[in-house]
């Protein structure tokens, strides 16, 4: 099945499917035209990946787990998955305890703040925005009372290497890209820039397609308007057909996007063709318009998309 069909059946966006392929979680064959083709097992594979993501596993772990799952032994999947879930559970319990302690600190701070009298003057250390009881223990004019300030409690810090610590969270965020529109409510990668090789290949295909289309139209023009005969017209028709063939080699699966982006190449290429073949000299408005079209083509085709 094509990538659009797999996206519809699995509920996973095409952008996420491409990301999974680049991460090694999903494989696809290629047609001669460059389109991705997936087997029927891809739907089950995506469901398994989604279930693993729902448990909070990073993509590296999911890749290892998928390898065990493909072997087909359920007991092996169970044995591999159990310690991973246990580690996530321990991390969740630590975070829940820390959050409960932090919630208690916030409640105490709010109770202390509500008990303080309202003052019409400017806030200063004399207001009493101190830790509970600090103002009573320290004299109104004492250095300690004037130096103390009320601070909201902060969540307790964890070591960088502890489960759920900053380093572990950074690794998890770097490796884990949630889905969107999946049955387990994940989100897709935010921005995926096309690679330089894919962009260069796409531009080359656009240029070849422009040569065929503009050249074909020019040949038809010469055959009919300049009375050069039906041989020119026939050559133009063949060139126009080849233009349609070349367009199918673009890696993007959206026909409308390919044709819309090609419009910018067609505008600029038509002006360039006229300059070379017919001695046409564009004015500054022709050049500005062509540059605007090329900029629009680049935005349509090569903008980093997260959806």
Secondary structure, 3 states (H helix, E strand, C coil): CEHHHHHHHHCCCHHHHHHHHHHCCCCCEECCCCCEECCCHHHHHHHHHHHHHHCCCCHHHHHHHHHHHHCCCHHHHHHHHHHHHHHHHHHHHHHHHHHHHHHHHHHHHHHHHHHCCCCCCCCCHHHCCCCCCHHHHCCCCCHHHHHCCCCCCCCCCCCCCCCCCHHHHHHHHHHCCCCCCCCCCCCCCCCECCCHHHHHHHHHHHHHHHHHHHHHHHHHHHHHCCCCCHHHHHHHHHHHHHHHHHHCCCCCCCHHHHHHHHHHHHHHHHHHHHHHHHCCCCCHHHHHHHHHHHHHHHHHHHCCECC
